[in-house]
Amino acid sequence: MDIVDFSQKLYKRLKEREDDIVLTLTTGAVSNHEQYKQLVGELQGLSYTKDQIKSLLEGKIDDEDIIRT
């Protein structure tokens, strides 16, 4: 597996988890404030991680190559 394949798979998994969290938050499926805080924190971490992946690969591959699934 080369760096492009790895990046695509990792980005896809991060995006899927991000989408799951957004769905949970927007449908009112959060049971308490602690769970809400945990999910928002995880969402922030996922967003940060995706940005870092893009930044580290900048100039090596196109953004479309990372996001392509």
C-alpha positions in Angstrom: 0.0 0.0 0.0 1.5 3.3 -1.0 1.1 6.7 0.8 -1.8 7.7 -1.5 -3.8 4.6 -0.8 -3.1 4.8 2.9 -4.1 8.4 3.1 -7.3 7.8 1.2 -8.3 4.9 3.5 -7.5 6.8 6.6 -9.3 10.0 5.4 -12.3 7.9 4.5 -12.5 6.3 7.9 -12.1 9.6 9.7 -14.8 11.2 7.5 -17.2 8.3 8.2 -16.7 8.7 11.9 -17.2 12.4 11.6 -20.4 11.9 9.7 -21.6 9.4 12.3 -21.0 11.9 15.1 -22.7 14.7 13.3 -25.7 12.5 12.7 -25.8 11.6 16.4 -25.6 15.2 17.4 -28.1 16.5 14.9 -30.8 13.9 15.5 -30.9 14.4 19.3 -29.5 10.9 20.0 -27.2 12.3 22.7 -28.4 11.0 26.1 -26.6 13.5 28.4 -24.2 16.5 28.6 -21.1 14.3 29.2 -21.8 12.3 26.0 -22.3 15.6 24.1 -19.0 17.0 25.3 -17.2 13.8 24.4 -18.7 13.7 20.9 -17.9 17.3 20.3 -14.3 16.8 21.4 -13.9 13.8 19.2 -15.4 15.7 16.3 -12.8 18.5 16.9 -10.0 15.9 17.0 -11.1 14.3 13.8 -11.3 17.6 12.0 -7.8 18.5 13.2 -6.4 15.1 12.1 -7.9 15.4 8.6 -6.4 18.9 8.3 -3.0 17.6 9.4 -3.1 14.8 6.9 -3.8 17.3 4.1 -1.0 19.6 5.4 1.6 16.9 5.6 0.8 15.6 2.1 0.7 19.1 0.6 2.6 19.2 -2.6 3.0 15.4 -2.7 -0.5 14.6 -3.9 -3.6 16.6 -4.9 -6.4 17.0 -2.3 -8.7 15.2 -4.7 -6.4 12.1 -4.4 -6.8 12.2 -0.6 -10.6 12.7 -0.6 -11.3 10.3 -3.5 -13.1 7.2 -2.2 
